[in-house]
Every structure is written in structure tokens, then in C-alpha cells.
Amino acid sequence: MLRTNESFLSFFSNLVSSDKDLYWTRKFVETFSNGLTSYSLYFKFPKNSDPSQIESKLQNLAHKLGLISILPQGTRLSPMFVNKVFNVEEFSYSMAVSRFVYYFMTNKSEEYQMLAKSLKSDLLNLGRLETMHNRLRSAAVSPARIQECIQNYPEIIKELYQDFKYYRIPGRIINEQPKFNEELAKKN
């Protein structure tokens, strides 16, 4: 995804500022004639920092930077990361959820399929059904509407992420299958 240097550095600044022991002393942005951009960042750590802790912090930062670099910016959800409503993992999860909902909620329901099948010989009404379905879908399940719901209910997204993370955290071995979370399902 193409980004401006300012927006990338803004997102990256949020990542760095979330760690009180990590800050940069210098940053350079160089754009080459072929369009590639190089970022040089110089970090400073407290003098009493453990080298293994510094390595761990840099690896964690690199992981989060990798997430941020592939996520779209300029969406309705971007301010939720910039304003620290979501951390990088929650922001990544909310973007994935919004895409998932959009692509899978727009599938034609069983009821629609049954109506379309019964109208297959009546092309005029089949066309009306298709038009009605498309209008309802675009009004009810637009990407903007989905992201608006995420903005309005960030606490539920955080809880959903924690539920997701419990079963899907890398390197964690769980001998149980994911379960339907009744408690989350009851929330409005």
C-alpha cells in the first residue's frame, strides 16, 4: 500500500511512544529516484537497560511495524490507533474484522437463493429481487457502516480480540478447540 512519509512516520511514532523505554534520537527519510523510501532511525535506551531486553523490545517493535506497514491508512479506523484507542494488534484485528464482515456478509442468504430459484422463470421479478438485494446490501453492509460500528463499540472489539488471541496466539499450544463465547454473544 502506498503511503506518504508523514503518515508512515505518524503511525510509527505511535508505536515507539507506546514504550516508555524506547525513543528515537534521530530519524532520516530518503526517497530514491526509483520511488523506494528508506527510513533510518536511531534509538536510545536507558543506560541500565539489559541487552536481552533491548533485543526483545526491538523484535517486538519490528513485529508491530510489519503489521502497520501492511494495513491500510486513511480509513475511519485509523484515528482509533493514532488516538491510542486500539493498540497495533487490536487495530490490525479491527481492520481484518471489517474486511471479513464486508466480504462474507454480502453473500446471498439461503432465503435469497430460495426466492431467486422460485423466480427463475420470471425474469422481471428476478431482476427486481436482485436490485432490491443489492440496494439493501450496500445500505446495510457498506465498509463505512461496518467501520462506524467498530468505532462506536471499541470495547467489544477489544474483548473479541482477546477471545481470538486466547486461541490463536503464535507459539501457544492449546489442546482444546475454540468455543463459542456465550458471554460475548449476549452483548449488544
BELURVEN-V91901 format. One record per backbone hydrogen bond with DSSP energy under -1.0 kcal/mol. NH is the residue of the N-H (numbers start at 1). CO is the residue of the C=O. E is the energy in kcal/mol with one decimal. If there is no record, write none. Layout:
BEGIN
((NH;CO;E) (NH;CO;E))
END
This chain:
BEGIN
((8;4;-2.2) (9;5;-2.6) (10;6;-2.1) (11;7;-2.3) (12;8;-2.8) (13;9;-2.7) (14;10;-1.6) (15;11;-1.5) (16;12;-2.4) (17;13;-2.8) (19;16;-1.7) (22;19;-1.5) (23;44;-1.1) (25;42;-3.3) (26;42;-1.1) (28;40;-2.6) (30;38;-2.6) (32;36;-3.1) (35;32;-2.0) (38;30;-3.1) (40;28;-2.6) (42;26;-2.6) (44;23;-2.8) (49;46;-1.7) (54;50;-2.2) (55;51;-2.4) (56;52;-2.1) (57;53;-2.5) (58;54;-2.4) (59;55;-2.4) (60;56;-2.4) (61;57;-2.5) (62;58;-2.5) (63;59;-2.2) (64;60;-2.4) (65;61;-2.7) (66;62;-2.1) (67;63;-1.6) (68;64;-2.5) (69;65;-2.5) (80;77;-1.5) (81;78;-1.3) (82;78;-2.4) (83;79;-2.9) (84;81;-1.6) (85;80;-2.2) (86;80;-2.3) (91;87;-2.8) (92;88;-2.4) (93;89;-2.5) (94;90;-2.8) (95;91;-2.2) (96;92;-2.3) (97;93;-2.9) (98;94;-2.3) (99;95;-1.9) (100;96;-2.7) (101;97;-2.9) (102;98;-2.0) (103;99;-2.6) (104;100;-2.6) (105;101;-2.4) (113;109;-2.4) (114;110;-2.3) (115;111;-2.4) (116;112;-2.9) (117;113;-2.2) (118;114;-2.1) (119;115;-1.5) (120;117;-1.0) (122;119;-1.5) (126;122;-2.2) (127;123;-2.1) (128;124;-1.8) (129;125;-2.5) (130;126;-2.3) (131;127;-2.4) (132;128;-2.8) (133;129;-2.7) (134;130;-2.4) (135;131;-2.4) (136;132;-2.6) (137;133;-2.5) (138;134;-2.5) (139;135;-1.9) (140;136;-2.7) (141;137;-2.6) (146;142;-2.3) (147;143;-2.4) (148;144;-2.0) (149;145;-1.9) (150;146;-1.9) (151;147;-2.3) (152;148;-2.2) (153;149;-1.4) (157;153;-1.6) (158;154;-2.4) (159;155;-2.1) (160;156;-2.8) (161;157;-2.6) (162;158;-2.2) (163;159;-2.2) (164;160;-2.6) (165;161;-3.4) (166;162;-1.9) (168;164;-1.7) (169;165;-1.4) (172;169;-1.7) (182;180;-1.1) (185;181;-1.9) (186;182;-1.3) (187;184;-1.1))
END
